[in-house]
Every structure is written in structure tokens, then in C-alpha cells.
Amino acid sequence: MTTAPSTNVPAVADVVAALRRAPAGSPRPAPDRLIELLLGLHDNNARQWDREDAARRGDADDHAVARAKRDIDALNATRHDFVEAIDGALAAVIDQSPSAPPTTESPGMVFDRLSVLVLRIASTEDAARGEAVEHERYAARLPVLHAQLASLQAALEALFDDVRAGRKRFVPYRGFKLYGGPGSHGGGTPRD
């Protein structure tokens, strides 16, 4: 089954541009639900990135590290919720061939990776503007990171092309994470 491109799914390049423009820590209203979810995921990832930095600070006491780790767990749970919601929104607007072979990753999972990569590039660009020695070390990473972003962006566009053409289908991600409590190998209570 071949499907026409959905006007409800923005081009991946447009999403990446929106993520790069989005200031960390301040999600803004979006023109549609999918972009709103993607910007929400990106903001959540930025906050998780900051809390992970706080947990790794050499001068952080045990209480500060514990608070940061609890925040990271909560943000990670929210991240999974966003990925599930993004996949659900995409599945609602893209017709898929039920007989097509499945992809190994859902689009929401790839958008999550894109978001983290955009954050890594922004952080590296900031670091590259630092002291002379640090500048060179971080500046040397930027071409590799930009190449990774271009590759991941092309792969996601190809995934959408394959799904629309009926060559592939995606299964919306469901995390079914376990947190705290008894019943799991590491302790955990089901959370959906």
C-alpha cells in the first residue's frame, strides 16, 4: 500500500531547525500537537541534561547528587511518555501497511535521539567558545557531531519515506518502565 505524504507530519529538517531554535527550559506554544510534543520532549531532555550535569559535579554533596538522581528518574519517565505520545500522534496521521516489515526503532525514539544530539551540539558549541585550549578540543568535535546529525536526519526521512510507501511500518513505542517497589529485578513498580 502506498500512501501520500501526510501534510500533518513536518519535514525532519524543519523539526531539527525548531529544536535548534528552542531555548532550553522554555517550551513555547506550537502550531500543532506533534510539534508541541517534540518541543516538550526537547525541553524535558534539556532539563534532564542539566540534572545529569548536576549529579556529576565534583563539588556536589551526597544530598545534591541524590536529589539530582531523583529528578533524572522523573524526567526520564516523562521522556518515555513523550516518545509514546509522539509515536501515537504519528500513527494517527500516517497510514501504514500492516504487512510491511517493522522498523527497529519507532520515529519517536529517533526524534528523541535527534533532540539529544541537538543538545550535545549546542553544549559543544558553547564549550568551543571557551578558553583557547578547550576551544580547540571542543571545536574539533563539531564537524563530527554535525555529520551525525545530518545522517540521523536523513535516516529518519528515509524511515518516513519507507512507511509512506508501504515498504516499512513502525510499531509505536511503549515503555512499560518499572520504578521503585517490589516485583522487578532491580525493584520496580509498573508505570504506564
C-alpha positions, 0 to 999 in steps of 0.5 A: 500500500502506498500512501501520500505524504501526510501534510500533518507530519513536518519535514525532519529538517524543519523539526531539527531547525525548531529544536535548534531554535528552542531555548532550553527550559522554555517550551513555547506554544506550537502550531500543532500537537506533534510539534508541541510534543517534540518541543516538550520532549526537547525541553524535558531532555534539556532539563534532564541534561542539566540534572545529569550535569548536576549529579556529576559535579565534583563539588556536589554533596551526597544530598545534591547528587541524590536529589539530582538522581531523583529528578533524572528518574522523573524526567526520564519517565516523562521522556518515555511518555513523550516518545509514546505520545509522539509515536501515537500522534504519528500513527494517527496521521500516517497510514501504514501497511500492516504487512510491511516489515517493522522498523527497529526503532519507532520515529519517536525514539529517533526524534528523541535521539535527534533532540539529544544530539541537538543538545550535545551540539549546542553544549559543544558549541558553547564549550568551543567558545571557551578558553583557547585550549578547550576551544580547540578540543571542543571545536574539533568535535563539531564537524563530527557531531554535525555529520551525525546529525545530518545522517540521523536526519536523513535516516529518519526521512528515509524511515518516513519515506519507507512507511509512506510507501508501504515498504516499512511500518513502525510499531509505536513505542511503549515503555512499560518502565518499572520504578521503585517497589517490589516485583522487578529485578532491580525493584520496580513498580509498573508505570504506564 
